[in-house]
Amino acid sequence: MTTRVWDYLPEYAEEKDDILDAVQKVFGSGQLVLGESVRGFESEFAAYHGLPYATGVDNGTNALKLALEALGVGAGDEVVTVSNTAAPTVVAIAGTGATPVFVDVREDDFLMDVDQVEAAVTPRTKVLLPVHLYGQSVDMAPLRRIAERHGLKILEDCAQSHGARHHGELTGTLGDAAAFSFYPTKVLGAYGDGGAVVTADEETDRAMKQLRYYGMDKTYYVVRSPGHNSRLDEVQAEILRRKLTRLDAYVAGRNAVARRYEERLGDLVGEGGLLLPRTNPGNTHVYYVYVVRHPRRDAVIEALKAYDIHLNISYPWPVHTMSGFAHLGYAEGSLPVTERLSGEIFSLPMYPSLDEGVQDKVVDALREVLARV
């Protein structure tokens, strides 16, 4: 049996009746766009975060893009972020006409090195965009102090951190606004695309709801341009409403999988170069992906294919090295930690319904491979 890093079918088998009931509810409702299910999910997702506002959109990339626009970002502005992220983070910035400015990440947790942020701030900087990568929070207190000193907004990229906490506070509540993705692989995943932006600011929320609907304040009347057609689908919203009630259970399941990896692989750390994920003090990790590190990563991944185990790399190409962003002018070696990590990191299977027998197969094969690479 082929083993991959993610599989939704075991979870679907457990939740099938509820998922299909959600679909039937929408199809029988008489309203297929921006109806009760979207409104209900927005209210419940905001309440989960202890915030007054949420806006559902069509995907996580547009959640970021529209949130940036709602915060006033446009052509000529700069947004400080990281290159060790999924490309959509940077695609969203570029989509507003703004320029992404990169800082490096930390060696031990692969997250934004906040100590480098202030030096990257210029008079054109409008927003700081931390990415809570792999399932745990960036160090937010010093980032907020930088934002306050320079009059900047903070937009959290929470695509990978649903349910994660930082000193007891949920990610998504630590800045001026936060963007989420509900792509199926996510901790809270839909059965297709989806996204949302949460905020405590009424004006930001008003702008979001206009931007996602052609820039209209009411039907057929545009008050903001350019607007977008970026509405969260009713079916996905209703599915997400059901799954939101199980989000904490999903997080617990992922942590259980992570503990099993630590128990079975912990003795290899420091021998042969294997490094397991680190959870920073004050953080609760949700393990969107379980990213490990090895200096001979490519050889390890290739050897595991003989066991019918196929793993992913998140991410093999730092964004600043991609040809589509060559115009930004980042030379090789400009972000040394990010570049070094891209050749060593890889992801082990991680999802809450991962069968222990399948996980044991992965661990046993990995141990055999590491003994000879």
C-alpha positions as CSV (number, residue, x, y, z in Angstrom):
1,M,0.0,0.0,0.0
2,T,1.4,3.4,-1.0
3,T,1.9,5.8,1.9
4,R,1.8,9.5,1.4
5,V,2.1,12.5,3.7
6,W,-1.7,13.2,3.7
7,D,-4.9,11.2,3.0
8,Y,-8.4,12.5,3.6
9,L,-10.2,9.2,3.0
10,P,-9.9,7.7,6.5
11,E,-11.4,10.9,7.9
12,Y,-14.1,10.9,5.3
13,A,-15.1,7.4,6.2
14,E,-15.6,8.5,9.8
15,E,-17.4,11.8,8.9
16,K,-19.2,10.8,5.7
17,D,-22.8,11.1,7.0
18,D,-22.2,14.5,8.4
19,I,-20.4,15.8,5.3
20,L,-23.1,14.5,3.0
21,D,-25.8,16.0,5.3
22,A,-24.0,19.3,5.0
23,V,-24.2,19.1,1.2
24,Q,-27.9,18.1,1.2
25,K,-28.7,21.0,3.6
26,V,-27.2,23.6,1.2
27,F,-28.7,22.0,-2.0
28,G,-32.1,22.0,-0.3
29,S,-31.9,25.5,1.1
30,G,-32.9,27.5,-1.9
31,Q,-29.8,29.8,-1.7
32,L,-26.5,28.7,-3.1
33,V,-24.4,31.9,-2.8
34,L,-23.7,34.0,0.4
35,G,-26.5,32.4,2.3
36,E,-27.1,31.0,5.8
37,S,-24.1,28.6,5.7
38,V,-21.5,31.3,5.0
39,R,-23.0,33.7,7.5
40,G,-23.2,31.0,10.1
41,F,-19.6,29.8,9.5
42,E,-18.3,33.4,9.6
43,S,-20.0,34.0,13.0
44,E,-18.8,30.7,14.5
45,F,-15.2,31.0,13.2
46,A,-15.0,34.5,14.6
47,A,-16.4,33.3,17.9
48,Y,-13.9,30.5,18.1
49,H,-11.2,33.1,18.0
50,G,-12.9,35.4,20.4
51,L,-13.2,38.1,17.7
52,P,-16.2,40.0,16.3
53,Y,-15.6,39.6,12.6
54,A,-14.8,37.0,10.0
55,T,-15.2,37.1,6.2
56,G,-15.2,33.9,4.2
57,V,-13.5,34.0,0.8
58,D,-12.8,31.6,-2.0
59,N,-9.2,30.5,-1.0
60,G,-6.3,31.3,1.3
61,T,-4.4,33.2,-1.3
62,N,-7.2,35.7,-1.8
63,A,-7.7,35.8,2.0
64,L,-4.2,37.3,2.2
65,K,-4.5,39.5,-0.9
66,L,-7.8,41.0,0.1
67,A,-6.7,41.4,3.7
68,L,-3.7,43.3,2.5
69,E,-5.9,45.6,0.4
70,A,-8.3,46.0,3.3
71,L,-5.3,47.2,5.4
72,G,-4.5,49.8,2.7
73,V,-1.6,48.0,0.9
74,G,-1.2,48.9,-2.8
75,A,1.3,49.7,-5.5
76,G,4.5,51.3,-4.1
77,D,4.2,49.8,-0.7
78,E,6.4,47.1,0.9
79,V,5.4,44.1,3.0
80,V,8.0,42.4,5.1
81,T,7.7,38.6,5.2
82,V,9.8,35.4,4.7
83,S,10.9,33.4,1.7
84,N,10.6,30.0,3.6
85,T,6.9,29.8,3.0
86,A,4.4,28.5,0.4
87,A,4.6,30.7,-2.7
88,P,1.0,32.0,-2.3
89,T,2.1,34.1,0.6
90,V,4.3,36.1,-1.8
91,V,1.9,35.8,-4.7
92,A,-0.7,37.6,-2.6
93,I,1.6,40.4,-1.8
94,A,2.6,40.8,-5.4
95,G,-1.0,40.7,-6.5
96,T,-1.7,44.0,-4.6
97,G,1.1,45.7,-6.5
98,A,3.2,45.9,-3.4
99,T,6.8,44.6,-3.1
100,P,7.6,41.7,-0.8
101,V,10.7,42.2,1.4
102,F,12.3,39.1,2.8
103,V,14.0,38.4,6.1
104,D,15.6,35.1,7.0
105,V,14.3,32.5,9.3
106,R,15.7,30.9,12.5
107,E,17.8,27.8,12.3
108,D,15.9,25.9,15.0
109,D,12.2,26.4,14.3
110,F,12.3,27.7,10.6
111,L,10.1,30.7,11.5
112,M,10.6,34.4,10.8
113,D,13.7,35.8,12.5
114,V,12.1,38.7,14.2
115,D,15.5,40.2,15.1
116,Q,16.0,40.9,11.4
117,V,12.7,42.7,10.8
118,E,13.4,46.2,12.0
119,A,16.4,46.5,9.6
120,A,14.1,45.6,6.7
121,V,11.6,48.4,7.5
122,T,11.7,51.4,5.2
123,P,9.5,54.4,4.7
124,R,7.6,52.3,2.1
125,T,6.8,49.5,4.6
126,K,3.1,49.2,5.3
127,V,2.6,45.7,6.7
128,L,4.5,43.0,8.6
129,L,3.4,39.5,7.5
130,P,4.5,36.7,9.8
131,V,3.9,33.2,8.6
132,H,3.0,30.7,11.4
133,L,4.7,28.0,9.4
134,Y,4.1,24.3,9.9
135,G,1.7,24.8,12.8
136,Q,3.3,27.1,15.4
137,S,3.4,30.8,16.1
138,V,6.1,33.3,15.2
139,D,7.5,35.2,18.3
140,M,4.9,37.9,18.2
141,A,5.6,40.2,21.2
142,P,8.8,41.8,19.7
143,L,7.1,41.9,16.3
144,R,4.3,43.9,17.7
145,R,6.7,46.3,19.3
146,I,8.4,46.9,15.9
147,A,5.0,47.5,14.4
148,E,4.0,50.0,17.1
149,R,7.3,51.9,16.8
150,H,6.9,52.3,13.0
151,G,3.1,52.6,12.8
152,L,2.8,49.4,10.8
153,K,0.0,46.8,10.6
154,I,0.4,43.1,11.2
155,L,-1.3,40.5,9.0
156,E,-0.9,37.0,10.3
157,D,-0.6,34.2,7.7
158,C,-2.5,31.4,9.6
159,A,-2.9,29.0,6.7
160,Q,-1.0,26.4,8.7
161,S,-1.9,27.3,12.2
162,H,-5.6,26.7,12.8
163,G,-6.0,26.2,16.6
164,A,-2.4,26.9,17.5
165,R,-1.7,29.1,20.6
166,H,1.0,31.5,21.6
167,H,1.2,32.1,25.3
168,G,-2.4,31.0,25.5
169,E,-3.7,33.2,22.7
170,L,-4.9,31.7,19.4
171,T,-2.9,32.6,16.3
172,G,-5.2,34.9,14.3
173,T,-5.8,37.1,17.3
174,L,-2.2,38.5,17.6
175,G,-2.2,41.1,14.9
176,D,-4.5,43.5,13.1
177,A,-6.0,40.8,10.9
178,A,-5.3,37.2,10.0
179,A,-5.8,35.1,6.9
180,F,-6.7,31.5,6.8
181,S,-6.8,28.8,4.1
182,F,-9.2,25.9,4.2
183,Y,-7.5,23.9,1.4
184,P,-8.3,20.2,2.1
185,T,-4.9,19.4,3.6
186,K,-5.2,22.1,6.3
187,V,-5.8,21.4,10.0
188,L,-9.3,22.7,9.3
189,G,-9.8,21.7,5.7
190,A,-12.7,21.9,3.3
191,Y,-13.6,19.6,0.5
192,G,-12.2,22.1,-2.0
193,D,-10.9,25.6,-1.7
194,G,-11.8,28.2,0.9
195,G,-10.4,30.9,3.0
196,A,-11.3,33.5,5.6
197,V,-10.0,36.7,7.3
198,V,-10.6,37.5,10.9
199,T,-10.2,40.8,12.6
200,A,-11.3,42.9,15.6
201,D,-11.6,46.0,13.4
202,E,-15.0,46.9,12.0
203,E,-13.6,49.0,9.1
204,T,-11.3,46.2,8.0
205,D,-14.2,43.7,8.0
206,R,-16.4,46.1,6.1
207,A,-13.6,46.5,3.5
208,M,-13.2,42.7,3.3
209,K,-16.9,42.1,2.6
210,Q,-16.9,44.8,-0.1
211,L,-13.7,43.5,-1.7
212,R,-14.8,39.9,-1.9
213,Y,-18.1,41.0,-3.7
214,Y,-16.9,43.1,-6.6
215,G,-16.3,46.1,-4.3
216,M,-20.0,46.4,-3.8
217,D,-21.6,47.7,-0.6
218,K,-25.0,46.6,-1.9
219,T,-26.1,44.7,-4.9
220,Y,-25.1,46.3,-8.3
221,Y,-23.5,49.4,-6.6
222,V,-19.6,49.5,-6.5
223,V,-18.1,51.6,-3.7
224,R,-14.5,50.3,-3.8
225,S,-12.3,49.5,-6.9
226,P,-10.8,47.2,-7.8
227,G,-13.1,44.6,-6.3
228,H,-13.1,40.9,-6.6
229,N,-15.3,37.9,-7.0
230,S,-13.9,36.0,-4.1
231,R,-16.9,34.5,-2.1
232,L,-16.7,31.4,0.1
233,D,-18.9,28.7,-1.4
234,E,-22.0,27.8,0.6
235,V,-21.3,24.1,0.4
236,Q,-17.8,24.5,1.7
237,A,-19.0,26.9,4.4
238,E,-21.5,24.3,5.7
239,I,-18.9,21.6,5.7
240,L,-16.5,23.9,7.5
241,R,-19.2,24.7,10.1
242,R,-19.5,21.0,10.9
243,K,-15.7,20.4,11.0
244,L,-15.1,23.5,13.1
245,T,-16.8,21.7,16.0
246,R,-14.1,19.0,15.7
247,L,-11.1,21.3,15.2
248,D,-9.8,20.8,18.7
249,A,-10.1,17.1,18.3
250,Y,-8.1,17.3,15.0
251,V,-5.4,19.2,16.8
252,A,-5.3,16.6,19.6
253,G,-5.0,13.9,17.0
254,R,-2.1,15.6,15.2
255,N,-0.3,16.0,18.5
256,A,-0.8,12.3,19.3
257,V,0.8,11.4,15.9
258,A,3.7,13.8,16.7
259,R,4.3,12.2,20.1
260,R,4.5,8.8,18.5
261,Y,7.2,10.1,16.1
262,E,9.1,11.6,19.0
263,E,8.9,8.3,21.0
264,R,10.0,6.2,18.1
265,L,12.6,8.5,16.5
266,G,13.9,10.5,19.4
267,D,16.9,8.2,20.0
268,L,18.1,8.9,16.4
269,V,18.3,12.7,17.0
270,G,21.9,13.8,16.8
271,E,23.0,10.5,15.2
272,G,23.2,10.6,11.4
273,G,21.9,14.1,11.4
274,L,18.2,13.6,11.9
275,L,16.4,16.6,13.5
276,L,12.8,16.5,14.7
277,P,10.5,19.6,15.0
278,R,11.0,21.9,18.0
279,T,8.1,23.5,19.8
280,N,9.0,26.9,21.2
281,P,8.3,27.8,24.8
282,G,4.8,29.3,25.1
283,N,3.6,27.7,21.9
284,T,1.1,24.9,21.3
285,H,1.9,23.2,18.0
286,V,-0.8,21.9,15.7
287,Y,1.6,20.0,13.3
288,Y,0.0,21.0,10.0
289,V,3.0,19.1,8.6
290,Y,5.6,17.2,10.5
291,V,8.8,18.6,9.1
292,V,12.1,16.9,9.9
293,R,15.6,17.7,8.7
294,H,18.6,15.6,7.4
295,P,21.7,16.7,5.5
296,R,21.2,13.8,3.0
297,R,17.5,14.5,2.6
298,D,17.3,13.7,-1.1
299,A,18.9,10.3,-0.6
300,V,16.6,9.5,2.3
301,I,13.5,10.4,0.3
302,E,14.6,8.4,-2.7
303,A,15.5,5.3,-0.6
304,L,12.0,5.4,1.1
305,K,10.3,5.0,-2.3
306,A,11.5,1.3,-2.3
307,Y,9.1,0.9,0.7
308,D,6.3,2.6,-1.3
309,I,6.6,5.6,1.0
310,H,6.4,8.9,-0.9
311,L,7.2,12.1,1.1
312,N,6.9,15.8,0.4
313,I,9.2,18.8,0.9
314,S,7.8,21.9,2.3
315,Y,9.4,23.7,0.5
316,P,12.1,22.8,-1.9
317,W,12.5,26.2,-3.5
318,P,12.7,29.3,-1.4
319,V,10.4,31.9,-3.0
320,H,13.3,34.4,-3.5
321,T,15.1,31.9,-5.7
322,M,12.1,31.3,-8.1
323,S,12.4,32.7,-11.6
324,G,9.0,34.4,-11.2
325,F,10.5,36.6,-8.4
326,A,14.0,37.2,-9.9
327,H,13.0,40.8,-10.4
328,L,13.2,41.3,-6.7
329,G,17.0,41.0,-6.9
330,Y,17.8,38.6,-4.2
331,A,21.2,37.0,-4.9
332,E,22.1,33.4,-4.0
333,G,23.2,33.4,-0.3
334,S,21.2,36.5,0.6
335,L,19.0,34.3,2.9
336,P,21.5,31.7,4.0
337,V,19.3,29.8,6.6
338,T,16.3,29.6,4.3
339,E,18.5,28.4,1.5
340,R,20.2,25.8,3.6
341,L,17.0,24.5,5.0
342,S,15.5,24.0,1.5
343,G,18.0,21.3,0.9
344,E,17.5,19.4,4.2
345,I,13.8,19.5,5.2
346,F,11.1,17.0,4.4
347,S,7.7,16.0,5.8
348,L,6.6,12.7,7.3
349,P,3.0,11.6,7.1
350,M,0.8,13.7,9.3
351,Y,-3.0,13.8,9.7
352,P,-5.2,13.0,12.7
353,S,-6.6,9.8,11.3
354,L,-3.2,8.4,10.4
355,D,-3.3,4.7,11.3
356,E,-0.7,3.7,13.9
357,G,0.3,0.7,11.7
358,V,1.0,3.0,8.8
359,Q,3.0,5.3,11.0
360,D,5.0,2.3,12.3
361,K,5.7,1.3,8.7
362,V,7.1,4.8,8.0
363,V,9.2,4.9,11.2
364,D,10.6,1.4,10.6
365,A,11.5,2.2,7.0
366,L,13.1,5.5,8.0
367,R,15.2,3.9,10.7
368,E,16.5,1.3,8.2
369,V,17.2,4.0,5.6
370,L,19.0,6.2,8.1
371,A,21.2,3.4,9.2
372,R,22.7,3.1,5.7
373,V,22.6,6.6,4.0
